[in-house]
Amino acid sequence: MKLSVALVAAFAASASAFAPAQCERASTSLNMDRRAAAGQIAAGAAVLAGLPSIALADGAKSAATVSRARGIYGQRIAGLESAVNSGDFGAVAAEKNAFILYNSGAITGKSAKAAAVKQTNDIFAAIRAKDAGALKSAYGAYKSAQDIAVLVVDKETGQGYSNDYDFKTRSAAGAIYVR
């Protein structure tokens, strides 16, 4: 008898657990009027309009990042010396990004950067005109103004790099002197 009462109570509890509830549903966000919708859209647009100003970071211009840009992109530009002397316009044009990245990363002052961009434009104007003489003079002026030279490391007496952030890592200049 006790078992049958317990069994009936268990069935009643499980049946009541799955029975539909007689309560009112909560309203959804689709049940709003036009004013509320327009207000929410305007608030969302204001938030989204403010976000791009947060993402306009131009990067830190520390001595390390300037040195790294001068080393990486300056060496790519300095390596174009033979192409410029031979009049190989395609090789210089292929390294256009090296000039752009050098100008943006290795030069900190606005006036110096504007002058470097003008010199870069002179180089690529000479390439478009297929004028080898103008290319040589514009390239030489750019290299001398930016103090770009090929880096030579004496592998017998010096250390080429000291950490993985150094621009000489994984390059020909990156040799470590080992006795």
Disulfide bonds with the S-S distance in Angstrom:
none
